[in-house]
């Protein structure tokens, strides 16, 4: 039995060394294949029986091992869609045939790929692997993506003939209004922006000085700022002097702007207060609040009271302007009594007059806690009812009913129109970094805006986090996809496919997709490819050893054959 087992062991040795020779030849053949993972043969002994007085050769068994988790050297290329991973993650890909047929995608994974657009714009390799990624919405956002499977992934598709535009949503400017301008002086700032169709439209901001500063009472100079629109509802055209007398060109909104002229404030020429004035259909200006006359204010706000509704009449009267301050202290609602002496119900005109009284309110909480401020009458209920229909100006730094927000003192006006909402940032209260007033010539110092006119695609970029941006000839960028990197618990347990692709198996475990650069997967490198993990010197060394081992196993078979021949010759 022992001599026969020796023959079998030799035959098995020839087989496993033949397999090893095949892996060596495959490794050498793919030494220039990008992303190729070197294959090796591991030998495992077989034991039939082992006794003190005899021994039977069990032979050897071969197991193929492919070190998928080994990383090859990364080289630079000139193609932005050549992708490699620095780390242990994998790129999600799918068969281009499934993509073109719109079949359910059978996800595969790869370490690297030289992706090029096909005739449909799908990014694929020469072996037919199509890159997958999370597709962005129109705002460049991805929302909650599926990370544990292929259901949230889409084939990456870039149309080389695509056009794109983005409407303007944010505008900021810096301008100076001449401090020594006389009351009644006007200036107009035309601001260009991009509409929803990629065309150019304009906003006209008209400024009119309405009052000089009054240092005696600490009041700064006052201007009114009006935003004009076309009769169609679109924003106004360029370089036009608005004519408020034309009903079709009534301003959309008017704001009152106060500049700080006091040296002690440390903000000479900067914005001091800002409040909105609304215009009704008849062109009459009112200072908006809710029907009960309530105003929400921030701590320390200085509240202007401009006018009140004329009792029993549909008209308005610009009464005397008075200010009062909300002070720190204990208490709840602040009640303000502005009924002038001698006021009687049914008067034709009601103007604010007399001394303004107030009680302290606790307005010092951080973040700011809003409090109601209401008018209260000391007269009969009928008079009080009339009084509750009063219209008050919004407080500086108030949350202005969607018409202006003042986060950290920044004044942002939310404008609406046919081209969608636009946020207009005019500066920061207490500073001169936006709209300002010093005694220099009127000039627009800076205008900033986002958005882009209609433009053509000229290229794409992929950053280390996997964001794929389309770049257009105007410099506009739009995020189209995010390329995730998959993490597999046992990469070496995956099944090897054609084209340096791998498929999940029970042995490999499932995949979980991370944003590139986060988690255990590594970062994505654009314009780079991963080299083969084949080491030619190592393969040639193994080739020599395999040849010797094969010859030795063949010699065993030859020797056993000769020994069996000798046994046969004993019969003669």
C-alpha positions as CSV (number, residue, x, y, z in Angstrom):
1,X,0.0,0.0,0.0
2,X,2.8,2.4,0.8
3,X,4.3,2.3,-2.7
4,X,1.0,2.9,-4.3
5,X,0.3,5.9,-2.0
6,X,3.6,7.3,-3.0
7,X,2.5,7.1,-6.6
8,X,-0.7,8.9,-5.8
9,X,1.1,11.6,-3.8
10,X,3.4,12.2,-6.8
11,X,0.4,12.6,-9.1
12,X,-1.2,15.0,-6.7
13,X,2.0,16.9,-6.5
14,X,2.1,17.3,-10.2
15,X,-1.5,18.6,-10.1
16,X,-1.0,21.2,-7.4
17,X,2.2,22.5,-8.9
18,X,0.4,22.7,-12.3
19,X,-2.2,24.9,-10.5
20,X,0.6,27.0,-9.0
21,X,2.2,27.4,-12.4
22,X,-1.2,28.6,-13.7
23,X,-1.4,31.3,-11.0
24,X,2.1,32.4,-11.7
25,X,1.5,32.7,-15.4
26,X,-1.8,34.6,-14.7
27,X,0.0,36.9,-12.3
28,X,2.8,37.7,-14.8
29,X,0.3,38.1,-17.6
30,X,-1.7,40.7,-15.5
31,X,1.4,42.5,-14.1
32,X,0.2,45.6,-16.1
33,X,-3.5,45.2,-15.4
34,X,-4.7,48.0,-13.3
35,X,-6.4,46.9,-10.1
36,X,-5.4,43.2,-10.6
37,X,-5.0,41.2,-7.4
38,X,-2.3,38.6,-7.3
39,X,-3.4,35.0,-7.0
40,X,-1.5,32.3,-5.1
41,X,-1.8,28.6,-4.2
42,X,-1.7,27.4,-0.7
43,X,-0.7,23.8,-0.2
44,X,-2.4,21.7,2.5
45,X,-1.3,18.2,3.4
46,X,-3.6,15.2,3.5
47,X,-3.1,12.4,6.0
48,X,-4.4,8.9,5.3
49,X,-2.9,6.9,8.1
50,X,0.1,7.1,10.3
51,X,1.3,4.1,12.3
52,X,4.6,3.4,14.1
53,X,5.6,0.6,11.7
54,X,4.2,1.9,8.3
55,X,3.2,5.1,6.5
56,X,0.8,5.8,3.6
57,X,1.3,9.1,1.7
58,X,-1.8,11.2,1.8
59,X,-0.6,13.7,-0.8
60,X,-1.4,17.4,-1.0
61,X,-4.4,19.6,-1.8
62,X,-4.2,23.1,-3.3
63,X,-6.3,26.1,-2.3
64,X,-6.4,29.2,-4.4
65,X,-6.0,32.5,-2.5
66,X,-6.4,35.9,-4.0
67,X,-5.3,38.8,-1.7
68,X,-8.1,41.2,-2.6
69,X,-7.4,43.5,0.4
70,X,-3.8,44.1,-0.7
71,X,-3.3,47.5,-2.1
72,X,-1.2,48.1,-5.2
73,X,0.9,51.2,-5.9
74,X,-1.2,54.3,-6.9
75,X,0.0,56.1,-10.1
76,X,-1.2,59.5,-11.5
77,X,-3.0,59.8,-14.8
78,X,-4.5,62.7,-16.8
79,X,-8.1,61.5,-16.8
80,X,-10.2,62.9,-14.0
81,X,-12.4,59.9,-14.2
82,X,-9.6,57.5,-13.4
83,X,-10.4,56.6,-9.8
84,X,-8.4,54.8,-7.1
85,X,-8.9,54.3,-3.4
86,X,-6.3,55.0,-0.7
87,X,-7.5,52.5,1.9
88,X,-9.3,49.2,2.0
89,X,-12.7,50.2,0.5
90,X,-14.3,49.4,-2.9
91,X,-16.1,51.3,-5.6
92,X,-19.7,50.2,-6.5
93,X,-20.1,49.2,-10.2
94,X,-22.7,47.4,-12.3
95,X,-22.7,45.7,-15.7
96,X,-23.3,48.2,-18.5
97,X,-25.6,45.7,-20.2
98,X,-28.0,45.8,-17.2
99,X,-27.8,49.6,-17.2
100,X,-28.7,49.9,-20.8
101,X,-31.6,47.4,-20.5
102,X,-32.8,49.2,-17.4
103,X,-32.7,45.9,-15.5
104,X,-32.4,45.6,-11.8
105,X,-28.7,46.2,-11.0
106,X,-26.5,43.4,-9.8
107,X,-23.9,45.3,-7.8
108,X,-20.3,44.5,-8.1
109,X,-17.3,46.0,-6.4
110,X,-13.9,47.1,-7.7
111,X,-10.8,48.8,-6.4
112,X,-10.0,51.0,-9.3
113,X,-11.3,52.0,-12.8
114,X,-10.4,54.0,-15.8
115,X,-13.9,55.3,-16.5
116,X,-14.9,56.9,-19.8
117,X,-18.4,58.0,-21.1
118,X,-20.1,55.8,-23.6
119,X,-22.5,57.0,-26.3
120,X,-25.2,57.5,-23.6
121,X,-22.9,59.3,-21.2
122,X,-22.6,56.4,-18.7
123,X,-19.2,56.2,-17.1
124,X,-17.8,52.8,-17.8
125,X,-14.5,50.9,-18.0
126,X,-13.3,49.0,-21.1
127,X,-14.5,45.8,-19.5
128,X,-18.1,47.2,-19.2
129,X,-18.2,48.2,-15.5
130,X,-20.4,51.2,-14.9
131,X,-19.7,53.5,-12.0
132,X,-22.5,53.9,-9.4
133,X,-23.1,56.8,-7.1
134,X,-25.7,58.7,-5.1
135,X,-27.4,61.3,-7.3
136,X,-27.9,64.8,-6.0
137,X,-31.1,66.7,-6.2
138,X,-31.5,70.1,-7.9
139,X,-30.0,71.8,-4.9
140,X,-26.9,69.6,-4.8
141,X,-28.2,67.8,-1.7
142,X,-28.5,64.0,-1.1
143,X,-30.9,63.6,1.7
144,X,-31.0,60.3,3.6
145,X,-29.3,57.8,1.3
146,X,-29.4,54.0,1.5
147,X,-26.0,52.8,2.6
148,X,-26.4,49.0,3.0
149,X,-27.3,48.1,-0.6
150,X,-27.6,49.0,-4.2
151,X,-31.1,50.4,-4.1
152,X,-30.0,54.0,-3.4
153,X,-27.3,54.0,-6.1
154,X,-27.6,55.3,-9.7
155,X,-25.4,54.9,-12.7
156,X,-23.2,57.9,-13.1
157,X,-24.1,59.6,-16.3
158,X,-22.6,62.8,-17.7
159,X,-24.0,64.5,-20.8
160,X,-21.1,66.2,-22.6
161,X,-23.6,68.5,-24.4
162,X,-25.5,69.6,-21.3
163,X,-26.4,73.2,-20.6
164,X,-27.1,74.5,-17.1
165,X,-28.0,77.6,-15.2
166,X,-28.8,78.5,-11.6
167,X,-31.0,81.3,-10.5
168,X,-29.7,83.8,-8.0
169,X,-30.9,83.2,-4.4
170,X,-28.4,85.4,-2.5
171,X,-27.3,89.0,-3.1
172,X,-25.1,91.1,-1.0
173,X,-23.8,94.6,-1.6
174,X,-21.7,97.4,-0.1
175,X,-22.6,101.0,-0.9
176,X,-22.1,104.4,0.5
177,X,-24.9,107.1,0.7
178,X,-23.4,110.6,1.0
179,X,-23.8,111.8,4.6
180,X,-24.1,115.5,3.5
181,X,-26.8,114.8,1.0
182,X,-29.8,117.1,1.4
183,X,-33.2,115.8,2.5
184,X,-34.9,114.6,-0.7
185,X,-31.8,113.4,-2.4
186,X,-32.2,110.1,-4.2
187,X,-29.9,107.3,-5.4
188,X,-30.6,104.2,-7.3
189,X,-28.6,100.9,-7.3
190,X,-29.3,98.5,-10.2
191,X,-28.3,95.0,-9.2
192,X,-28.0,92.3,-11.8
193,X,-29.0,88.8,-11.0
194,X,-29.8,85.5,-12.9
195,X,-33.4,84.5,-13.3
196,X,-34.8,80.9,-13.4
197,X,-34.2,80.6,-17.1
198,X,-30.6,81.6,-17.0
199,X,-31.2,85.1,-18.3
200,X,-30.2,88.3,-16.7
201,X,-32.7,90.4,-14.7
202,X,-32.3,93.4,-12.4
203,X,-33.4,94.7,-9.0
204,X,-33.5,98.4,-8.5
205,X,-32.9,99.7,-5.0
206,X,-33.9,103.4,-4.7
207,X,-32.8,105.4,-1.7
208,X,-34.3,108.7,-0.6
209,X,-33.1,110.8,2.3
210,X,-36.0,111.8,4.5
211,X,-34.4,113.3,7.6
212,X,-31.1,114.7,8.8
213,X,-29.6,113.5,12.0
214,X,-30.6,115.0,15.3
215,X,-27.8,114.6,17.9
216,X,-29.9,116.3,20.6
217,X,-32.2,113.3,20.8
218,X,-29.6,110.8,19.6
219,X,-31.4,110.2,16.2
220,X,-29.3,109.4,13.1
221,X,-30.1,110.5,9.6
222,X,-33.0,108.6,8.0
223,X,-33.3,107.2,4.5
224,X,-36.0,105.2,2.8
225,X,-35.0,102.2,0.6
226,X,-37.5,101.0,-2.0
227,X,-37.4,97.9,-4.1
228,X,-39.0,98.4,-7.5
229,X,-40.6,95.8,-9.9
230,X,-42.0,95.7,-13.3
231,X,-45.8,95.6,-13.8
232,X,-45.4,92.0,-15.0
233,X,-44.4,91.1,-11.5
234,X,-40.8,90.5,-12.5
235,X,-38.0,92.6,-11.0
236,X,-37.1,95.9,-12.6
237,X,-34.9,96.6,-15.6
238,X,-31.4,98.2,-15.5
239,X,-30.3,101.8,-15.1
240,X,-33.9,103.1,-14.7
241,X,-34.8,105.9,-12.3
242,X,-37.9,104.6,-10.5
243,X,-40.9,106.9,-10.6
244,X,-43.0,106.2,-7.5
245,X,-45.9,108.3,-9.0
246,X,-46.5,105.6,-11.6
247,X,-48.9,103.1,-10.1
248,X,-47.5,100.3,-12.2
249,X,-44.0,101.0,-10.7
250,X,-45.0,101.2,-7.1
251,X,-42.3,99.7,-5.0
252,X,-42.7,96.1,-3.8
253,X,-41.6,97.2,-0.4
254,X,-40.1,100.2,1.4
255,X,-37.7,100.1,4.4
256,X,-36.7,102.9,6.7
257,X,-32.9,102.9,7.3
258,X,-31.3,104.9,10.2
259,X,-27.6,105.5,10.2
260,X,-25.5,106.1,13.3
261,X,-23.9,109.5,13.6
262,X,-22.8,109.4,17.2
263,X,-19.1,109.1,17.9
264,X,-19.7,107.5,21.2
265,X,-21.4,104.5,19.6
266,X,-18.2,103.5,17.8
267,X,-20.2,102.9,14.7
268,X,-20.2,106.2,12.8
269,X,-21.6,105.8,9.4
270,X,-22.9,102.3,10.1
271,X,-26.4,100.9,10.2
272,X,-28.3,101.7,13.4
273,X,-31.8,100.5,12.7
274,X,-33.8,99.0,9.9
275,X,-37.6,98.5,9.6
276,X,-40.1,97.7,7.0
277,X,-42.9,99.9,5.7
278,X,-45.7,98.2,3.7
279,X,-47.7,99.7,0.9
280,X,-51.4,99.0,0.4
281,X,-53.2,98.9,-3.0
282,X,-53.9,102.6,-2.8
283,X,-50.2,103.4,-2.4
284,X,-50.6,104.4,1.2
285,X,-47.8,103.5,3.5
286,X,-48.4,101.7,6.8
287,X,-46.1,100.1,9.3
288,X,-47.1,96.6,9.5
289,X,-48.0,94.5,12.6
290,X,-50.7,92.0,13.4
291,X,-54.3,93.1,13.7
292,X,-54.1,93.3,17.5
293,X,-51.2,95.8,17.4
294,X,-48.7,93.3,18.9
295,X,-45.0,93.5,18.1
296,X,-42.4,90.8,18.9
297,X,-39.2,92.4,20.0
298,X,-35.7,91.3,21.0
299,X,-34.0,92.4,24.3
300,X,-33.0,96.0,24.4
301,X,-34.9,96.9,21.2
302,X,-35.8,100.6,20.5
303,X,-39.4,100.6,19.4
304,X,-40.6,103.3,16.9
305,X,-44.3,104.1,16.9
306,X,-45.2,105.8,13.6
307,X,-48.9,106.0,13.0
308,X,-52.2,104.6,13.9
309,X,-55.4,103.8,12.0
310,X,-57.8,106.7,11.9
311,X,-60.9,105.6,14.0
312,X,-64.0,105.3,11.9
313,X,-62.2,106.1,8.6
314,X,-60.4,104.1,6.0
315,X,-57.6,106.7,5.6
316,X,-54.3,106.9,7.3
317,X,-52.5,109.8,9.0
318,X,-48.8,110.1,9.7
319,X,-48.9,111.0,13.3
320,X,-46.0,112.3,15.4
321,X,-43.2,109.7,15.8
322,X,-42.3,108.7,19.3
323,X,-39.9,106.2,20.7
324,X,-39.8,104.1,23.8
325,X,-37.3,101.6,25.1
326,X,-37.9,98.1,26.6
327,X,-35.8,97.9,29.7
328,X,-34.4,94.9,31.6
329,X,-36.3,93.8,34.7
330,X,-38.9,91.4,36.0
331,X,-42.3,91.0,34.6
332,X,-44.2,89.7,31.6
333,X,-46.0,91.6,28.9
334,X,-45.0,95.3,28.4
335,X,-48.1,97.5,28.3
336,X,-47.7,100.8,26.6
337,X,-50.1,103.6,27.1
338,X,-50.0,106.2,24.3
339,X,-53.4,107.8,24.7
340,X,-52.9,111.6,24.5
341,X,-54.6,113.9,27.0
342,X,-58.0,114.9,25.8
343,X,-58.5,112.1,23.3
344,X,-62.1,111.2,22.7
345,X,-63.6,108.4,20.8
346,X,-64.8,109.4,17.3
347,X,-62.1,111.9,16.6
348,X,-61.4,112.5,12.9
349,X,-57.7,112.1,13.2
350,X,-55.7,110.3,15.8
351,X,-52.0,111.0,16.1
352,X,-49.6,109.7,18.8
353,X,-48.9,112.3,21.3
354,X,-48.4,112.8,25.0
355,X,-46.0,111.1,27.2
356,X,-45.2,107.4,26.6
357,X,-45.4,105.3,29.7
358,X,-44.0,101.8,30.1
359,X,-43.2,99.2,32.7
360,X,-40.1,97.0,32.7
361,X,-40.1,93.6,31.1
362,X,-37.7,90.7,31.4
363,X,-36.1,90.5,27.9
364,X,-32.6,89.4,28.8
365,X,-32.8,85.7,28.1
366,X,-30.3,84.1,25.8
367,X,-31.1,83.1,23.2
368,X,-33.5,86.1,22.9
369,X,-37.0,85.4,24.3
370,X,-39.7,87.3,22.4
371,X,-42.3,89.2,24.3
372,X,-45.6,90.9,23.2
373,X,-45.9,94.6,23.2
374,X,-49.4,95.9,23.1
375,X,-51.2,99.2,23.2
376,X,-53.5,99.6,26.2
377,X,-56.1,102.3,26.7
378,X,-57.2,103.8,30.0
379,X,-60.4,105.0,28.5
380,X,-63.7,103.1,28.0
381,X,-63.7,99.7,26.2
382,X,-64.9,101.2,22.9
383,X,-61.9,103.4,22.9
384,X,-59.6,100.5,23.8
385,X,-61.1,98.5,20.9
386,X,-60.3,101.3,18.5
387,X,-56.8,101.4,19.9
388,X,-56.2,97.8,19.3
389,X,-56.5,98.4,15.6
390,X,-53.4,100.6,15.7
391,X,-50.5,99.8,13.3
392,X,-47.1,99.9,14.8
393,X,-43.6,99.9,13.2
394,X,-41.5,96.7,13.7
395,X,-38.8,97.1,16.2
396,X,-35.2,97.2,15.0
397,X,-33.8,93.6,15.4
398,X,-37.3,92.2,15.4
399,X,-38.2,89.0,13.6
400,X,-39.9,90.8,10.8
401,X,-42.7,88.5,9.5
402,X,-40.6,86.9,6.9
403,X,-39.6,90.2,5.4
404,X,-36.3,90.5,7.3
405,X,-34.2,88.4,9.6
406,X,-31.5,89.6,11.8
407,X,-29.4,86.7,12.9
408,X,-26.3,88.0,14.7
409,X,-27.3,91.5,13.5
410,X,-27.1,90.6,9.8
411,X,-30.0,92.2,7.9
412,X,-31.3,89.8,5.3
413,X,-34.4,90.7,3.3
414,X,-36.4,87.8,1.8
415,X,-37.7,89.0,-1.5
416,X,-40.3,87.1,-3.6
417,X,-41.1,87.4,-7.3
418,X,-41.6,85.5,-10.5
419,X,-38.1,84.2,-10.4
420,X,-38.3,82.7,-7.0
421,X,-37.2,84.0,-3.6
422,X,-34.0,86.0,-3.2
423,X,-32.3,86.9,0.0
424,X,-30.8,90.4,-0.1
425,X,-28.1,91.1,2.5
426,X,-27.6,94.8,3.1
427,X,-25.2,94.6,6.0
428,X,-25.0,94.2,9.8
429,X,-26.4,96.5,12.4
430,X,-23.7,98.2,14.4
431,X,-21.2,98.1,11.6
432,X,-20.4,99.7,8.2
433,X,-19.7,96.5,6.3
434,X,-22.7,96.8,4.0
435,X,-24.9,99.8,3.5
436,X,-23.1,102.8,5.1
437,X,-23.2,106.6,5.2
438,X,-20.0,108.7,5.3
439,X,-19.4,112.1,3.7
440,X,-18.0,110.8,0.4
441,X,-19.5,110.5,-3.0
442,X,-22.3,108.0,-3.5
443,X,-20.8,104.8,-4.9
444,X,-21.5,101.1,-5.0
445,X,-18.4,99.5,-3.6
446,X,-19.2,95.8,-4.1
447,X,-22.0,93.5,-5.3
448,X,-21.9,89.7,-4.7
449,X,-24.3,87.1,-5.8
450,X,-24.6,83.4,-6.5
451,X,-26.2,81.7,-9.5
452,X,-25.1,81.4,-13.1
453,X,-26.4,82.3,-16.6
454,X,-26.9,79.5,-19.1
455,X,-23.6,77.9,-19.7
456,X,-22.0,74.8,-21.3
457,X,-20.3,71.9,-19.7
458,X,-16.5,72.0,-20.0
459,X,-15.4,69.4,-17.5
460,X,-15.9,67.5,-14.3
461,X,-14.1,67.2,-10.9
462,X,-14.2,64.6,-8.2
463,X,-12.8,65.5,-4.8
464,X,-11.5,63.2,-2.0
465,X,-14.9,63.0,-0.4
466,X,-16.4,61.6,-3.6
467,X,-18.4,64.7,-4.7
468,X,-18.6,64.8,-8.5
469,X,-19.1,68.4,-9.8
470,X,-19.9,69.5,-13.3
471,X,-18.0,72.6,-14.3
472,X,-19.4,75.0,-16.9
473,X,-17.7,77.7,-19.0
474,X,-18.9,80.5,-16.8
475,X,-17.1,78.9,-13.8
476,X,-20.4,77.7,-12.4
477,X,-20.2,74.3,-10.6
478,X,-23.1,71.9,-9.9
479,X,-22.8,68.8,-7.7
480,X,-24.2,65.8,-9.6
481,X,-23.2,62.7,-7.7
482,X,-21.4,61.5,-4.6
483,X,-19.3,58.4,-5.2
484,X,-19.4,56.2,-2.0
485,X,-16.8,53.7,-0.9
486,X,-18.0,50.3,0.3
487,X,-16.7,48.4,3.3
488,X,-16.7,44.6,3.3
489,X,-16.0,42.7,6.5
490,X,-14.0,39.9,4.7
491,X,-12.8,41.2,1.3
492,X,-10.8,38.1,0.6
493,X,-14.0,36.1,0.8
494,X,-15.5,37.8,-2.3
495,X,-15.8,36.0,-5.6
496,X,-13.5,37.2,-8.4
497,X,-15.1,38.2,-11.6
498,X,-13.9,39.5,-15.0
499,X,-12.6,43.0,-15.3
500,X,-11.1,43.3,-11.8
501,X,-14.6,43.1,-10.3
502,X,-15.7,41.2,-7.2
503,X,-19.0,39.9,-6.0
504,X,-20.3,39.5,-2.4
505,X,-20.6,36.0,-1.0
506,X,-21.7,34.5,2.3
507,X,-18.0,34.3,3.3
508,X,-17.3,37.9,2.5
509,X,-20.3,39.3,4.4
510,X,-22.4,42.3,3.3
511,X,-21.3,45.8,2.2
512,X,-21.9,49.2,3.9
513,X,-21.2,52.4,2.0
514,X,-19.4,55.3,3.7
515,X,-18.7,58.8,2.4
516,X,-15.3,58.8,1.0
517,X,-12.7,60.0,3.5
518,X,-14.8,58.8,6.5
519,X,-15.2,55.5,8.3
520,X,-12.8,52.6,7.7
521,X,-12.8,52.7,3.9
522,X,-10.2,55.4,3.0
523,X,-10.4,58.3,0.6
524,X,-11.1,58.6,-3.1
525,X,-8.3,59.7,-5.5
526,X,-9.2,61.2,-8.9
527,X,-6.8,61.1,-11.8
528,X,-5.2,58.0,-10.4
529,X,-5.2,54.2,-10.9
530,X,-4.1,51.4,-8.7
531,X,-1.4,49.1,-10.1
532,X,-1.4,45.4,-10.2
533,X,-0.1,43.7,-7.0
534,X,2.0,41.3,-9.0
535,X,5.7,41.4,-8.2
536,X,7.6,40.1,-11.2
537,X,10.7,39.2,-9.2
538,X,8.6,37.2,-6.8
539,X,6.7,35.4,-9.5
540,X,10.0,34.4,-11.4
541,X,11.3,33.1,-8.1
542,X,8.2,31.1,-7.5
543,X,8.4,29.9,-11.1
544,X,11.8,28.3,-10.5
545,X,10.6,26.7,-7.3
546,X,7.5,25.4,-8.9
547,X,9.5,23.9,-11.8
548,X,11.8,22.1,-9.4
549,X,8.9,20.9,-7.4
550,X,7.1,19.6,-10.5
551,X,10.2,17.8,-11.7
552,X,10.7,16.3,-8.3
553,X,7.1,15.0,-8.2
554,X,7.6,13.6,-11.7
555,X,10.8,11.9,-10.5
556,X,8.7,10.3,-7.7
557,X,6.4,8.8,-10.2
558,X,9.3,7.6,-12.3
559,X,10.9,6.0,-9.2
560,X,7.7,4.3,-8.2
561,X,7.3,3.0,-11.7
562,X,10.8,1.6,-11.6
563,X,10.2,0.0,-8.2
564,X,7.0,-1.6,-9.5
565,X,8.8,-2.9,-12.5
566,X,11.4,-4.5,-10.2
567,X,8.5,-6.1,-8.3
568,X,7.1,-7.4,-11.6
569,X,10.4,-8.9,-12.6
570,X,10.5,-11.1,-9.5
571,X,8.0,-13.4,-11.2
572,X,10.5,-14.6,-13.8
